[in-house]
């Protein structure tokens, strides 16, 4: 692959393709299944050679049909001040998803230990360390590896993709309902 085709695509390029696909769906040029397939391929694309075929059979958008600029989302331009807040929010959410089950189970086992110690009127061996210790080490390794690999951002993009698919399905159903003939009998 030479030239532009071999170049790596940016998040902004993938978003532009996704936006064009959404417009094509709204125009009726794509059905929901084809839109979903192309959207998945767009977000998985690494190079322009993988992105360009997704739009090759669609006409370019006219300036009047182009969507109005929206406020920046999770894939905003690096100069945007909101990018940092989205990245922090995504990271916090991911950390919560990773660590919350551990903290919940830890609270339960420490409570059990505390109640049994209280009922026996003696400070029992602190056995919850055998639950907390190994699991905690695994979570620390997962956290470090996940942050280094960009897992929070990847999950945020996947979450956004699922939201967009749901929205597209709802819009498609709404369009189908609006084009169905009225089945109510005429008044007599």
N, C-alpha and C positions, 0 to 999 in steps of 0.2 A: 504494500500500500504506500503510495507516494502522495506527497502534498497534504492537502487538507484531510483526505480520507483517513490517513494514518494518525492524525492528531487526536489527542484525548479530548473528550467533550467535558464541559464544565456542568455544574449543577444548573446554572442559568440556561445553558443550551437544552438540557433535558426538560426543564420547566417550560421553555418556549415551545418545544415539540408537544409537551403535554397540553399546553394551552391551545395550540392549533388543533390537536385531536379533540379536545372538548368542544371547540367551535364547530368542527366537522360533525360531531355527534349532534349538537344542537341544530345544525343546518340539515340534518337527515342524510348526510353523506356516508356516515358509518352507522352500523347497528351496534347495539350495546355489547354484544359478544366481541365483535371486531375491535371496538374501542378499547375494551378491557385488555385484549391480547396486545394491541399496539402500545397501550399505556404501560403494561408490564415490561415490554421490550424496551420502551423509551427509558424507564428508570433503571433498567439493567445495562443499558448501552454504555460502553467505555469510550468508543471513538465516534467520529463523525460518520464513518462508513457504516456503523450500526444504526445511527440516528436518521440519516438522509432517506433510506428506503421507506421509512415509516410515513413520510409525507409525499413520496414521489407521485402517487396517483391522486393527490388532492390539489385543487387549484390554490394559488396563493391568496391570502386574505386581503381584501380590499381595505384601505385605510378606514372606511366607514364601518366595516364589519369587525375591525379589531377591538378587542375588549378594552374597556377603560382601565387605566393603570390602577392597580390595587395597592393597598398598604403592604409593605414587605412582609413575607412570611418567613418560615424557618430557613429558606434558602435565599435570603436577601443578599445584596451585594456586600462585599467585605467592608466598604466604607460606611455602611449603615450602622448607626448606633444601636439599632434594635437587634442586630445579629447576635451580639454578646448576650443580651437578655434571653433570647430564644435558646442559645447554646447552653446557658446556665440552667434555664428551665428544663430543657431536654435532659441535661445531665442529672439534675436533681430528681426528675421523675424516674429516670433509669436506676439511679442509686436507690430510690425508694422501692422500686420493684424488686431489686436484687436483695436488699437488706431487710425489708419489712417482715417477710416470713421468719427470718432468723430471729429478729427481735421479739416477734410475737411468741414463738416457741420458747425462746429463752425466758421470757416473762412467765410463761406457764410452768416451766420446770423449776424455776427459782421459787415460784409461789408454792408449788408442791413440796419442795424441799423445806421452805419456811414453815408451812403448815405442819408437816410431819415433825420437824424439830420442835415446834411449839407444843404439839400434842404429846410428844415424848418427854417434854420438859428437859431436853438436853440438846446441845448444839451438835447435830449429826454431821457426818462426813459430807463435805460439799460436792456431791456427785454431779451436779449440773455442769461442772467444768468439763466432763467427758462428752457432753453434748455441745457445749459452747466452743470448746477449744478446737477440735478438728474441723467442725463446720465453719467456724470463724476463719481459720487459715485458708480453707477452700474459697470462702467469699472474698477474702483479701486478694488472693491470686486472681480470682475472676474479675474483681473490680479493677485491679491494675491492668490486666490484659484487655478488658473491655474498653477502658478509657483510652488505652494506647491504640486500640484498633478502631476507635470511633464508633463504638456500638450505640451510644446514646443518639447520635445523629442518624445513624442507619435506622434505628427503631422509630425515630420521629418521622423520617421520610416514609417509612412503611405505614405508619399510622395515618399520615396525611393521604397516602395513596388509597388506603381503605376508605377514608372519609370521602374522597373524591369519587370513588366507585359507587359508594352508597348514594351520594348526591346525584350522580349520573343515572343510577337506576331509578331513583325517585322521580327525577325529571323525565325519564323515558316513560315511566308509568303514567305520570301526569299528562304527557303528550298523547299517550295511547287513549287515556280516558277522555281527553278533550276532542279526539277525532272519532270516537265511537258514536254511532247514531243514537239518538234518544230512544230508549225502549219503552217509555211510558205510553200507554194507549191514549189516543186523542179523546178529549172530553165528548160525551154524547149528549 
